[in-house]
Amino acid sequence: MGVTYYGGENVVDLVPHSLPQIHKNKLYHSKHRQQVKEETSRGKHELRTMGYLKTPLNPPKDFLKSRERTGTPKPKKATFKYTDERKPPVPRAKSQHKPTLNDKNFIQENAISTIRSTAKRPIPKFVDSPGGNSQELMPSGMYPKFCQKDDYGKTPDYINRRKKEMAEAQKEYDAYVQERLESGMMKRVPDAERARILEGLKTNWNLLHHQFQGLSVITDTIPKRNRKEMLEREMDILDKDIKQIEAHPILYIS
């Protein structure tokens, strides 16, 4: 059923409606409220002032007289006093200790010590401005101090020590090799055989390098990539062996 409105009015508005009930929440009351009130009003008094209600006055017979101070008395000046103890009195002339005379000639000794002493050398300085500004020469870096050292141009101790250690290690190694050779547990490779082995390794490396140069530039398949990695691995092994043999002219087989 539709509702018809005439000029903004509606028949339903004429039916009385009950007002909605508003439920208010209970106010919060602290349980310490009464205690706070008592503690706050404990030090307070009604009708109290900051001083006397009426200022007490002196009686008429105690009137202000000349040179009479009603305020605070003037502070007294403190007398000066030494903080340390007094020194003993000067001794009397009769009780004075007379120094004993000495035959030492201080003037002559001072002259002799002055003659024998070395002259004081002035600090070396240099002038770096037209106005005469001078600075010390030694810490400036302009004086060659390093080449004046005692060990300048000599072999350092750590290098000599290192050479000695290397010589001892080589001596021990040579003794070990000689012992093995005499016992027959180690055999030296002849120079001709060493050259033949080295030539064979280089030939194999050249063959692998020729095959590597013939590979495709683009490795777009798995077999191509595997073959390239295999050739690189074998060439690295041969290269290490060649360098190892070339670095050691004498070879031993145990």
C-alpha positions as CSV (number, residue, x, y, z in Angstrom):
1,M,0.0,0.0,0.0
2,G,1.5,3.3,-1.0
3,V,1.7,6.4,1.1
4,T,0.4,9.6,-0.4
5,Y,1.9,13.0,0.6
6,Y,0.1,16.3,0.2
7,G,2.2,19.4,0.4
8,G,4.9,17.8,2.6
9,E,2.3,16.4,5.1
10,N,1.6,12.8,6.0
11,V,-1.4,11.3,7.9
12,V,1.0,9.0,9.7
13,D,2.5,12.0,11.5
14,L,-0.8,12.6,13.3
15,V,-0.5,9.3,15.1
16,P,1.0,9.9,18.6
17,H,4.3,8.1,19.2
18,S,6.0,7.3,22.5
19,L,9.3,9.2,23.1
20,P,12.4,7.0,22.9
21,Q,13.9,6.2,26.3
22,I,17.4,7.5,26.7
23,H,19.6,5.3,28.8
24,K,22.4,7.2,30.5
25,N,25.5,5.3,31.7
26,K,26.4,5.6,35.3
27,L,28.9,8.2,36.2
28,Y,32.3,7.0,37.4
29,H,32.9,7.7,41.1
30,S,36.3,6.9,42.5
31,K,36.4,5.0,45.8
32,H,39.1,7.4,47.0
33,R,36.9,10.4,46.6
34,Q,36.1,10.9,50.2
35,Q,39.7,10.4,51.3
36,V,41.0,13.0,48.8
37,K,38.4,15.5,50.1
38,E,39.5,15.0,53.7
39,E,43.2,15.2,52.9
40,T,42.6,18.4,50.9
41,S,40.6,20.2,53.5
42,R,42.9,19.1,56.4
43,G,45.3,22.0,56.1
44,K,42.7,24.6,55.3
45,H,41.0,27.0,57.7
46,E,38.2,29.4,57.1
47,L,38.6,33.1,57.7
48,R,42.4,32.9,58.0
49,T,44.7,35.6,56.7
50,M,48.4,35.7,55.8
51,G,49.3,37.8,58.9
52,Y,47.8,39.8,61.8
53,L,44.4,41.2,61.3
54,K,45.7,44.5,62.7
55,T,49.3,45.5,62.8
56,P,50.5,45.7,66.5
57,L,51.8,49.2,67.3
58,N,54.2,50.3,69.9
59,P,52.8,52.2,72.9
60,P,53.0,56.0,72.7
61,K,55.8,56.3,75.3
62,D,58.1,54.2,73.0
63,F,58.2,56.8,70.3
64,L,61.0,56.8,67.7
65,K,64.1,58.6,68.9
66,S,67.1,60.1,67.1
67,R,69.7,57.6,66.0
68,E,67.6,54.7,66.8
69,R,67.3,51.8,64.3
70,T,64.1,49.9,63.9
71,G,65.5,47.5,61.3
72,T,68.0,44.7,61.5
73,P,71.3,45.7,63.2
74,K,74.3,46.4,61.0
75,P,76.5,43.3,60.6
76,K,79.9,43.5,62.3
77,K,83.0,43.3,60.2
78,A,85.0,40.2,60.6
79,T,88.5,40.7,61.9
80,F,91.3,39.6,59.6
81,K,93.2,36.5,60.7
82,Y,95.9,34.5,59.1
83,T,95.0,31.0,58.1
84,D,98.5,29.5,58.6
85,E,100.4,29.2,61.8
86,R,102.8,31.8,63.0
87,K,106.4,31.3,62.3
88,P,108.9,31.0,65.1
89,P,110.4,34.3,66.3
90,V,113.7,35.5,64.9
91,P,116.6,34.1,67.0
92,R,118.5,36.5,69.2
93,A,121.9,37.8,68.1
94,K,123.7,35.9,70.9
95,S,122.1,32.5,69.9
96,Q,122.8,32.9,66.1
97,H,124.7,30.1,64.4
98,K,127.8,31.4,62.7
99,P,128.7,29.7,59.4
100,T,132.1,28.1,59.1
101,L,134.4,29.6,56.5
102,N,135.4,27.5,53.6
103,D,138.6,27.8,51.5
104,K,136.8,26.8,48.3
105,N,137.3,29.4,45.5
106,F,134.0,29.4,43.7
107,I,135.1,32.0,41.2
108,Q,138.0,29.9,40.0
109,E,135.9,26.7,39.8
110,N,133.2,28.4,37.9
111,A,135.8,29.7,35.4
112,I,137.4,26.3,35.0
113,S,134.0,24.6,34.5
114,T,133.0,27.2,31.9
115,I,136.3,26.7,30.0
116,R,136.0,22.9,29.9
117,S,132.3,22.8,29.0
118,T,131.2,22.4,25.4
119,A,129.6,25.3,23.7
120,K,125.8,25.1,23.3
121,R,124.9,24.6,19.6
122,P,122.1,26.8,18.3
123,I,119.0,25.1,17.0
124,P,119.2,25.0,13.2
125,K,116.4,27.1,11.6
126,F,115.4,28.4,8.2
127,V,113.7,31.5,7.1
128,D,110.7,31.0,4.8
129,S,109.4,34.6,4.3
130,P,110.8,38.0,3.5
131,G,109.7,39.2,6.9
132,G,112.1,36.9,8.6
133,N,109.7,34.2,9.9
134,S,111.9,31.3,11.0
135,Q,111.1,27.7,11.7
136,E,113.1,24.7,13.0
137,L,114.9,22.8,10.3
138,M,114.9,19.2,11.6
139,P,111.1,18.6,12.0
140,S,110.3,20.5,8.8
141,G,111.2,17.6,6.4
142,M,113.7,19.7,4.4
143,Y,116.8,18.1,6.0
144,P,117.8,14.7,4.8
145,K,117.6,12.7,8.0
146,F,116.9,9.2,6.6
147,C,120.1,9.0,4.6
148,Q,122.1,10.0,7.7
149,K,121.2,6.9,9.6
150,D,123.8,4.3,10.4
151,D,121.9,1.4,8.6
152,Y,121.2,3.4,5.5
153,G,122.0,1.5,2.3
154,K,122.5,-1.8,4.2
155,T,120.4,-4.9,3.9
156,P,117.7,-5.1,6.6
157,D,118.1,-7.8,9.2
158,Y,114.8,-9.4,8.4
159,I,115.9,-10.1,4.8
160,N,119.2,-11.6,6.0
161,R,117.3,-13.8,8.4
162,R,114.9,-14.8,5.7
163,K,117.8,-15.8,3.3
164,K,119.3,-17.8,6.1
165,E,116.1,-19.7,6.7
166,M,115.7,-20.4,3.0
167,A,119.3,-21.7,2.7
168,E,118.7,-24.0,5.7
169,A,115.4,-25.3,4.2
170,Q,117.1,-25.9,0.9
171,K,120.0,-27.7,2.6
172,E,117.6,-30.0,4.5
173,Y,115.7,-30.7,1.3
174,D,118.9,-31.6,-0.6
175,A,119.9,-33.9,2.2
176,Y,116.5,-35.6,2.1
177,V,116.7,-36.1,-1.7
178,Q,120.2,-37.4,-1.5
179,E,119.2,-39.9,1.1
180,R,116.2,-41.1,-1.0
181,L,118.4,-41.4,-4.1
182,E,121.0,-43.5,-2.2
183,S,118.3,-45.8,-0.8
184,G,116.7,-46.3,-4.2
185,M,113.3,-45.0,-3.2
186,M,113.6,-41.9,-5.5
187,K,114.8,-41.7,-9.0
188,R,115.7,-38.5,-11.0
189,V,114.1,-38.0,-14.3
190,P,116.6,-37.5,-17.1
191,D,116.7,-34.2,-19.0
192,A,115.8,-35.9,-22.3
193,E,112.8,-37.6,-20.8
194,R,111.7,-34.4,-19.1
195,A,111.9,-32.5,-22.4
196,R,109.9,-35.3,-24.2
197,I,107.2,-35.2,-21.5
198,L,107.0,-31.4,-21.8
199,E,106.8,-31.5,-25.6
200,G,104.0,-34.1,-25.4
201,L,102.0,-31.9,-23.0
202,K,102.4,-28.9,-25.2
203,T,101.3,-31.0,-28.3
204,N,98.2,-32.2,-26.5
205,W,97.4,-28.6,-25.4
206,N,97.8,-27.4,-29.0
207,L,95.4,-30.1,-30.3
208,L,92.8,-29.2,-27.7
209,H,93.2,-25.5,-28.4
210,H,92.7,-26.2,-32.2
211,Q,89.5,-28.0,-31.3
212,F,88.4,-25.2,-29.0
213,Q,89.0,-22.7,-31.8
214,G,86.7,-24.7,-34.1
215,L,83.7,-24.6,-31.8
216,S,80.7,-22.5,-32.5
217,V,80.6,-19.0,-31.2
218,I,77.0,-19.3,-30.0
219,T,76.4,-22.1,-27.5
220,D,72.7,-22.4,-27.8
221,T,72.4,-26.1,-27.0
222,I,73.4,-28.2,-24.0
223,P,75.8,-30.5,-26.0
224,K,77.7,-27.4,-27.3
225,R,78.0,-26.0,-23.8
226,N,79.2,-29.3,-22.3
227,R,81.8,-29.8,-25.0
228,K,83.1,-26.3,-24.5
229,E,83.4,-26.7,-20.7
230,M,85.1,-30.1,-21.1
231,L,87.8,-28.6,-23.5
232,E,88.4,-25.7,-21.1
233,R,88.8,-28.0,-18.2
234,E,91.3,-30.3,-20.0
235,M,93.2,-27.3,-21.3
236,D,93.5,-25.9,-17.7
237,I,94.8,-29.2,-16.4
238,L,97.5,-29.4,-19.2
239,D,98.4,-25.7,-18.6
240,K,99.0,-26.3,-14.9
241,D,101.2,-29.4,-15.6
242,I,103.3,-27.5,-18.2
243,K,103.9,-24.6,-15.8
244,Q,104.8,-27.1,-13.0
245,I,107.4,-28.9,-15.1
246,E,108.9,-25.6,-16.5
247,A,109.2,-24.2,-13.0
248,H,111.3,-27.2,-11.8
249,P,114.2,-28.1,-14.0
250,I,115.0,-31.2,-11.9
251,L,112.3,-33.8,-11.4
252,Y,112.3,-36.8,-9.1
253,I,110.1,-39.9,-9.2
254,S,109.4,-41.8,-5.9
